[in-house]
Amino acid sequence: MKGIWRRTLLASLLLAAIAGAYAQNPQKNSSVSINIVATVPVMLSLSLDFDQNSTTRVAGYLADDTGLAGTTASGFQIAPGVQVELGGARLFTNLPGSYSIDVYSSNGGSLMSESGDAIPYSLHLGDSSAMARDGAFCFSQNGKSAMTGDSLMVALEIDTVPAAASSGLYTDHLMFSVSAN
């Protein structure tokens, strides 16, 4: 019985040695090329430092002849030529191509009173300025931004105030959106 175990062990060792010898045969070796590919997803985001989400409410008041708004003054005072800084929009993108920043106005680009009076305004984003078309202010941009994002000042400007506009509170709601072209 001892002899069978020894022969089996010896045969197993011999087989392992032969298999190892064939595995080490230099004629059977071949080089292998490994390619590692990393895909970086497109990043395109816009955050506002004057609001927690992508929408904001803009409010201003138009004073009457006595200098009072007629209601509790809230927001900025509306006057011809006034420019009001809303805050900064931080843009981050690794997109090398072009993209659009669209700002949708619930009042079509006007501050609106409860009585329906409208005061149109233009919107500034960084160095660009736009009037609303079809209810949106459109800004075209291109190129990548810094790792921390580019800060763009957001402001609205009132060129003129219609003579028929009544005193009181005027508001608009803006929604910011960014998309690749």
JOQUI-V20084 format. One record per backbone hydrogen bond with DSSP energy under -1.0 kcal/mol. CO is the residue of the C=O (numbers start at 1). NH is the residue of the N-H. E is the energy in kcal/mol with one decimal. If there is no record, write none. Layout:
# JOQUI-V20084
CO,NH,E / CO,NH,E
This chain:
# JOQUI-V20084
1,5,-1.6 / 2,6,-2.0 / 3,7,-2.6 / 4,8,-2.5 / 5,9,-2.5 / 6,10,-2.9 / 7,11,-2.8 / 8,12,-2.3 / 9,13,-2.4 / 10,14,-2.4 / 11,15,-2.4 / 12,16,-2.3 / 13,17,-2.3 / 14,18,-2.3 / 15,19,-2.6 / 16,20,-2.3 / 17,21,-2.1 / 18,22,-2.1 / 19,23,-1.9 / 20,24,-1.5 / 25,28,-1.5 / 43,94,-1.6 / 45,92,-2.6 / 47,90,-3.3 / 54,176,-3.4 / 56,174,-3.0 / 58,172,-1.9 / 59,76,-1.4 / 60,170,-3.4 / 61,78,-3.2 / 62,168,-2.1 / 64,67,-2.0 / 68,64,-3.9 / 76,61,-2.8 / 79,82,-1.7 / 82,158,-2.6 / 84,156,-2.4 / 87,154,-3.5 / 88,49,-2.9 / 89,152,-2.9 / 90,47,-2.5 / 91,150,-2.9 / 92,45,-2.7 / 93,145,-2.6 / 97,143,-1.7 / 98,181,-2.1 / 99,141,-2.8 / 100,179,-2.3 / 101,139,-2.3 / 102,177,-2.3 / 103,137,-3.0 / 104,175,-2.2 / 105,108,-1.3 / 109,121,-2.0 / 111,119,-2.5 / 112,171,-2.4 / 113,116,-1.5 / 117,113,-2.4 / 119,111,-2.9 / 122,157,-2.6 / 123,130,-2.3 / 124,155,-1.9 / 125,128,-1.9 / 128,125,-2.5 / 130,123,-2.7 / 133,136,-1.3 / 135,105,-2.8 / 136,133,-2.8 / 137,103,-2.8 / 139,101,-3.1 / 141,99,-2.6 / 146,149,-1.4 / 150,91,-3.0 / 152,89,-2.9 / 153,126,-2.7 / 154,86,-2.8 / 154,87,-1.5 / 155,124,-3.7 / 156,84,-3.0 / 157,122,-2.6 / 158,81,-2.2 / 162,165,-1.7 / 168,62,-2.7 / 170,60,-2.7 / 171,112,-2.6 / 172,58,-3.3 / 173,106,-2.3 / 174,56,-2.5 / 175,104,-2.9 / 177,102,-2.7 / 179,100,-3.1
